[in-house]
């Protein structure tokens, strides 16, 4: 049995996913929602542009495979 909070030992990793171009799901609304969850858990609020950019970068790094350059 798996769900959003369930873990299976030995399960194959799903993230990061392939990144073929702009993803409409990766939006300012998503970043804002993740920030709100963190604040809800007692982390300090995101007030600077640098903090927002850092959260966006960290989330993108988790979600998407990096494009390989040649």
N, CA and C of each residue as an Amber inpcrd file, in Angstrom:
protein
   210
   0.8440000  -1.1820000   0.0000000   0.0000000   0.0000000   0.0000000
   0.8830000   1.2360000   0.0000000   0.6210000   2.1730000  -0.8880000
   1.3450000   3.4400000  -0.9050000   0.3500000   4.5800000  -1.0240000
   0.7140000   5.6990000  -0.4690000  -0.0640000   6.9280000  -0.6270000
   0.9000000   8.0880000  -0.5230000   0.3920000   9.2920000  -0.4380000
   1.2480000  10.4740000  -0.4500000   2.2320000  10.5060000   0.7140000
   1.8900000   9.8840000   1.8340000   2.7970000   9.9070000   2.9840000
   3.3370000   8.5300000   3.3230000   2.9730000   7.5140000   2.5650000
   3.4570000   6.1600000   2.8270000   4.7700000   5.9090000   2.1050000
   5.6110000   5.1250000   2.7330000   6.8950000   4.7950000   2.1380000
   7.0280000   3.2930000   2.0450000   7.6500000   2.8340000   0.9750000
   7.9390000   1.4140000   0.8340000   9.4440000   1.2540000   0.7380000
  10.0050000   0.4520000   1.6110000  11.4250000   0.1720000   1.5280000
  11.6940000  -0.6300000   0.2660000  12.7350000  -0.2600000  -0.4500000
  13.0760000  -0.9380000  -1.6780000  12.3330000  -0.4180000  -2.8990000
  11.4450000   0.5700000  -2.7010000  10.7160000   1.1280000  -3.8380000
  11.6770000   1.9110000  -4.7170000  11.4390000   1.8630000  -6.0130000
  12.2720000   2.5910000  -6.9560000  12.0040000   4.0930000  -6.8340000
  13.0550000   4.8630000  -6.9200000  12.9340000   6.3100000  -6.8000000
  12.2250000   6.8800000  -8.0270000  11.3100000   7.8180000  -7.8120000
  10.5530000   8.4520000  -8.8930000  11.1270000   9.8300000  -9.2350000
  11.5790000  10.5510000  -8.2220000  12.1230000  11.8890000  -8.4410000
  13.6340000  11.8370000  -8.4570000  14.2920000  12.6560000  -9.2290000
  13.7660000  13.7070000 -10.0950000  13.1850000  13.1400000 -11.3880000
  12.2330000  13.8710000 -11.9500000  11.5890000  13.4520000 -13.1930000
  12.2710000  14.1360000 -14.3850000  12.0560000  13.5890000 -15.5650000
  12.6190000  14.1820000 -16.7820000  12.0360000  15.5720000 -16.9910000
  12.8710000  16.4530000 -17.4690000  12.4570000  17.8400000 -17.7000000
  12.5920000  18.1290000 -19.1850000  11.4770000  18.1640000 -19.8930000
  11.5060000  18.3490000 -21.3420000  11.2050000  19.7840000 -21.7530000
  11.0100000  20.6570000 -20.8070000  10.6860000  22.0440000 -21.1310000
   9.8140000  22.6440000 -20.0560000   9.2290000  23.7920000 -20.3150000
   8.3910000  24.4460000 -19.3120000   7.2800000  23.5140000 -18.8040000
   7.0910000  23.5240000 -17.5040000   6.0700000  22.6860000 -16.8680000
   5.0630000  23.6150000 -16.2050000   3.8270000  23.6500000 -16.6990000
   2.8370000  24.5760000 -16.1360000   2.5110000  24.3040000 -14.6630000
   2.8330000  23.1110000 -14.1870000   2.5810000  22.8080000 -12.7710000
   3.5680000  23.5250000 -11.8580000   4.7610000  23.8270000 -12.3860000
   5.7870000  24.5090000 -11.6030000   5.5280000  26.0060000 -11.7240000
   4.7740000  26.5160000 -10.7680000   4.2790000  27.8850000 -10.8540000
   4.5630000  28.6510000  -9.5650000   4.3020000  29.9440000  -9.6230000
   4.4310000  30.7710000  -8.4280000   3.4890000  30.2650000  -7.3340000
   2.3380000  29.7670000  -7.7460000   1.3780000  29.2220000  -6.7890000
   1.9470000  28.0000000  -6.0640000   2.6630000  27.1350000  -6.7940000
   3.2800000  25.9630000  -6.1670000   4.3320000  26.4000000  -5.1480000
   5.1940000  27.3440000  -5.5420000   6.2420000  27.8250000  -4.6420000
   5.6100000  28.4440000  -3.4000000   4.5680000  29.2340000  -3.5910000
   3.8730000  29.8750000  -2.4760000   3.2400000  28.8350000  -1.5500000
   2.6770000  27.7870000  -2.1170000   2.0580000  26.7280000  -1.3060000
   3.0960000  25.9860000  -0.4690000   4.2470000  25.6830000  -1.0760000
   5.3150000  25.0020000  -0.3390000   5.8170000  25.9080000   0.7870000
   5.9860000  27.1960000   0.4960000   6.4130000  28.1470000   1.5260000
   5.4010000  28.1910000   2.6630000   4.1270000  28.1900000   2.3460000
   3.0810000  28.2320000   3.3770000   3.1210000  26.9870000   4.2560000
   3.3730000  25.8320000   3.6680000   3.4840000  24.5950000   4.4550000
   4.6600000  24.7020000   5.4260000   5.8020000  25.1790000   4.9270000
   6.9710000  25.3210000   5.8030000   6.6900000  26.2830000   6.9510000
   6.0680000  27.4090000   6.6540000   5.7170000  28.3750000   7.7060000
   4.7300000  27.7500000   8.6850000   3.7880000  26.9730000   8.1630000
   2.8220000  26.2860000   9.0210000   3.4720000  25.3060000   9.9860000
   4.6320000  24.7890000   9.6200000   5.3840000  23.8910000  10.4920000
   6.3500000  24.6350000  11.4010000   6.2710000  25.9620000  11.3870000
   7.0490000  26.7440000  12.3300000   8.3420000  27.3290000  11.7890000
   8.6100000  27.1590000  10.4890000   9.8000000  27.7770000   9.9070000
   9.5330000  29.2630000   9.7060000  10.5950000  30.0710000   9.6890000
  10.3880000  31.5110000   9.5110000   9.7420000  31.8370000   8.1650000
   8.9850000  32.9330000   8.1080000   8.3430000  33.3110000   6.8500000
   9.3670000  33.7220000   5.7920000   8.9820000  33.5580000   4.5480000
   9.8150000  33.9350000   3.4120000   9.5390000  35.4050000   3.1090000
  10.5060000  36.2700000   3.3820000  10.2830000  37.6990000   3.2040000
  11.1550000  38.3130000   2.1270000  12.3190000  37.7320000   1.8490000
  13.2120000  38.3310000   0.8500000  13.0890000  37.6060000  -0.4880000
  13.4050000  38.3390000  -1.5440000  13.4060000  37.7240000  -2.8790000
  14.4270000  36.6020000  -2.9520000  15.5260000  36.7410000  -2.2280000
  16.5570000  35.7010000  -2.2270000  16.0350000  34.4130000  -1.6110000
  15.2300000  34.5260000  -0.5530000  14.6350000  33.3330000   0.0530000
  13.6720000  32.6430000  -0.9210000  12.8430000  33.4350000  -1.6090000
  11.9120000  32.8690000  -2.5890000  12.6710000  32.1800000  -3.7120000
  13.7200000  32.8410000  -4.1980000  14.5230000  32.2580000  -5.2820000
  15.2110000  30.9770000  -4.8190000  15.6860000  30.9700000  -3.5860000
  16.3210000  29.7720000  -3.0480000  15.3510000  28.6080000  -2.9420000
  14.1320000  28.8880000  -2.4920000  13.1170000  27.8370000  -2.4000000
  12.7680000  27.3120000  -3.7890000  12.6130000  28.2200000  -4.7440000
  12.3030000  27.8090000  -6.1150000  13.4190000  26.9350000  -6.6890000
  14.6630000  27.3200000  -6.4610000  15.8000000  26.5370000  -6.9650000
  15.8680000  25.1580000  -6.3210000  15.6640000  25.1100000  -5.0040000
  15.7250000  23.8340000  -4.2950000  14.6080000  22.8960000  -4.7580000
  13.4270000  23.4420000  -4.9470000  12.3020000  22.6120000  -5.3820000
  12.5330000  22.1040000  -6.8110000  13.0320000  22.9730000  -7.6820000
  13.3300000  22.5520000  -9.0590000  14.4100000  21.4780000  -9.0700000
  15.4200000  21.6250000  -8.2220000  16.4990000  20.6300000  -8.1650000
  15.9710000  19.2780000  -7.6990000  15.0050000  19.2840000  -6.7840000
  14.4140000  18.0360000  -6.3160000  13.5250000  17.4000000  -7.3860000
  12.7140000  18.2250000  -8.0510000  11.7140000  17.7020000  -8.9780000
  12.2630000  17.2430000 -10.3230000  13.2300000  17.9830000 -10.8650000
  13.6340000  17.7680000 -12.2540000  15.0740000  17.3270000 -12.3920000
  15.2960000  16.4200000 -13.3440000  16.6570000  16.0270000 -13.6990000
  17.3150000  17.2020000 -14.3920000  18.5940000  17.3840000 -14.1420000
  19.3300000  18.4570000 -14.8060000  19.5830000  18.0560000 -16.2450000
  19.4600000  19.0360000 -17.1350000  19.7720000  18.7890000 -18.5360000
  21.2820000  18.6110000 -18.6430000  21.6900000  17.6050000 -19.3950000
  23.1140000  17.3780000 -19.5960000  23.6050000  18.2720000 -20.7190000
  24.7590000  18.8820000 -20.5070000  25.3230000  19.7290000 -21.5450000
  26.4830000  19.0010000 -22.2000000  26.6780000  19.2720000 -23.4800000
  27.7850000  18.6300000 -24.1940000  28.7530000  19.6720000 -24.6990000
